[in-house]
């Protein structure tokens, strides 16, 4: 997604912070269309108003794409975690209306995944499905754990 690349640049700190973090409003409205996230976004913005908190949040995205700042002491662990599928059963949940990671991405991943990875698509939910459809998400998790 475009924002992953945008967040790599230091200028993104200033753009995201501008106009009382209006960038966050835009992302949430695109990622979970139709969801009234005003109350949730209020808390997100409160947390990100401190520049060091915003830098830490953007650091997650910067670390995801780059490997220049990884701790050498963790190299062996990171190598072990490599590209293998975990052997245990997994549950992957995806909102049908996710504007951040499109449904087609999850469908493509599902087609390549071993059978012990279960995919569930949550209707009437976007990227923040646990906020949009909490009962449905909780039920899917409980059912999975009970199996």
C-alpha positions as a printed NumPy array, in Angstrom:
array([[  0.   ,   0.   ,   0.   ],
       [  1.163,   3.504,  -0.812],
       [  1.271,   4.686,   2.795],
       [  3.906,   2.045,   3.658],
       [  6.284,   3.755,   1.243],
       [  5.193,   7.252,   2.252],
       [  5.96 ,   6.522,   5.909],
       [  9.564,   5.632,   5.006],
       [ 10.368,   9.315,   4.514],
       [ 10.944,  11.605,   7.485],
       [  8.619,  14.173,   5.916],
       [  5.72 ,  11.86 ,   6.742],
       [  6.036,  12.833,  10.422],
       [  5.139,  16.413,   9.498],
       [  2.386,  15.516,   7.037],
       [  0.675,  13.097,   9.416],
       [  0.864,  15.621,  12.278],
       [ -0.488,  18.549,  10.218],
       [ -3.992,  19.928,  10.742],
       [ -4.558,  18.07 ,  14.   ],
       [ -3.596,  14.733,  12.472],
       [ -6.14 ,  15.012,   9.631],
       [ -4.139,  12.284,   7.872],
       [ -5.388,   9.822,  10.505],
       [ -9.005,  10.786,   9.77 ],
       [ -8.376,  10.141,   6.073],
       [ -6.776,   6.734,   6.648],
       [ -9.507,   5.512,   8.994],
       [-12.267,   6.643,   6.625],
       [-10.587,   4.815,   3.729],
       [ -9.665,   1.702,   5.688],
       [-13.084,   1.226,   7.291],
       [-15.577,   2.946,   4.994],
       [-18.952,   3.584,   6.557],
       [-17.724,   3.04 ,  10.12 ],
       [-18.206,   5.939,  12.525],
       [-14.742,   5.948,  14.052],
       [-14.879,   9.403,  15.645],
       [-14.609,   8.112,  19.216],
       [-11.79 ,   5.69 ,  18.364],
       [ -9.9  ,   8.231,  16.262],
       [-10.122,  10.727,  19.124],
       [ -8.071,   8.324,  21.261],
       [ -5.643,   7.528,  18.441],
       [ -4.982,  11.22 ,  17.89 ],
       [ -4.521,  11.845,  21.608],
       [ -1.834,   9.161,  21.638],
       [ -0.104,  10.426,  18.486],
       [  0.   ,  14.139,  19.34 ],
       [  3.277,  13.676,  21.196],
       [  5.963,  13.759,  18.474],
       [  7.849,  10.841,  20.016],
       [  4.687,   8.711,  19.942],
       [  4.073,   9.537,  16.284],
       [  7.694,   8.715,  15.45 ],
       [  7.364,   5.378,  17.249],
       [  4.13 ,   4.553,  15.406],
       [  5.656,   5.384,  12.031],
       [  8.755,   3.425,  13.047],
       [  6.679,   0.244,  12.877],
       [  6.119,   0.827,   9.153],
       [  9.716,   1.859,   8.592],
       [ 10.981,  -1.327,  10.237],
       [  8.562,  -3.477,   8.247],
       [ 10.09 ,  -2.558,   4.9  ],
       [ 13.692,  -2.023,   5.89 ],
       [ 16.261,  -4.137,   7.647],
       [ 18.965,  -1.551,   8.222],
       [ 18.23 ,  -1.024,  11.923],
       [ 17.574,  -4.55 ,  13.092],
       [ 19.29 ,  -5.724,  16.227],
       [ 22.169,  -8.059,  15.253],
       [ 21.621, -10.025,  18.466],
       [ 18.206, -11.047,  17.142],
       [ 19.486, -12.157,  13.725],
       [ 19.395, -15.881,  14.557],
       [ 15.83 , -15.659,  15.864],
       [ 14.699, -13.639,  12.853],
       [ 16.324, -16.164,  10.535],
       [ 14.519, -19.04 ,  12.3  ],
       [ 11.233, -17.197,  11.914],
       [ 11.945, -16.875,   8.167],
       [  9.54 , -17.866,   5.443],
       [  8.18 , -21.126,   6.789],
       [  4.512, -21.506,   7.609],
       [  3.899, -22.164,  11.295],
       [  2.793, -25.753,  11.91 ],
       [  0.014, -24.914,  14.376],
       [ -3.53 , -24.087,  13.226],
       [ -4.016, -20.408,  12.45 ],
       [ -7.04 , -18.175,  12.102],
       [ -6.857, -15.222,   9.734],
       [ -9.669, -12.668,   9.934],
       [-10.303, -10.093,   7.227],
       [-12.978,  -7.414,   6.915],
       [-14.995,  -7.658,   3.711],
       [-14.744,  -3.884,   3.229],
       [-11.103,  -3.459,   4.257],
       [ -9.809,  -0.424,   2.4  ],
       [ -6.261,  -0.928,   3.665],
       [ -5.602,  -4.528,   2.646],
       [ -7.989,  -5.489,  -0.136],
       [-10.035,  -8.664,   0.022],
       [ -8.217,  -9.853,  -3.103],
       [ -4.946,  -9.931,  -1.135],
       [ -6.465, -12.235,   1.482],
       [ -8.012, -14.439,  -1.208],
       [ -4.635, -14.748,  -2.959],
       [ -2.935, -15.588,   0.351],
       [ -5.621, -18.16 ,   1.103],
       [ -5.031, -19.851,  -2.255],
       [ -1.343, -20.279,  -1.382],
       [ -1.791, -21.279,   2.257],
       [ -1.757, -24.778,   3.727],
       [ -5.074, -26.186,   4.887],
       [ -4.396, -25.619,   8.601],
       [ -4.684, -21.86 ,   8.066],
       [ -8.348, -20.906,   8.261],
       [ -9.536, -17.708,   6.603],
       [-12.71 , -15.964,   7.706],
       [-14.127, -12.871,   6.068],
       [-16.101, -10.621,   8.392],
       [-19.144,  -9.08 ,   6.716],
       [-19.887,  -5.384,   7.169],
       [-16.396,  -4.717,   8.472],
       [-13.368,  -2.854,   7.231],
       [ -9.804,  -2.813,   8.513],
       [-10.801,  -2.297,  12.145],
       [-13.185,  -5.249,  12.262],
       [-12.756,  -5.804,  16.003],
       [-14.28 ,  -2.353,  16.539],
       [-16.868,  -2.604,  13.773],
       [-18.149,  -6.132,  14.423],
       [-16.873,  -7.057,  17.901],
       [-19.425,  -9.799,  18.599],
       [-18.778, -11.536,  15.274],
       [-14.992, -11.273,  15.62 ],
       [-15.102, -12.571,  19.185],
       [-17.345, -15.471,  18.178],
       [-15.002, -16.479,  15.353],
       [-12.055, -16.463,  17.751],
       [-13.901, -18.402,  20.463],
       [-15.111, -20.987,  17.935],
       [-11.577, -21.391,  16.591],
       [-10.091, -21.832,  20.053],
       [-12.779, -24.359,  20.982],
       [-11.936, -26.632,  18.035]])
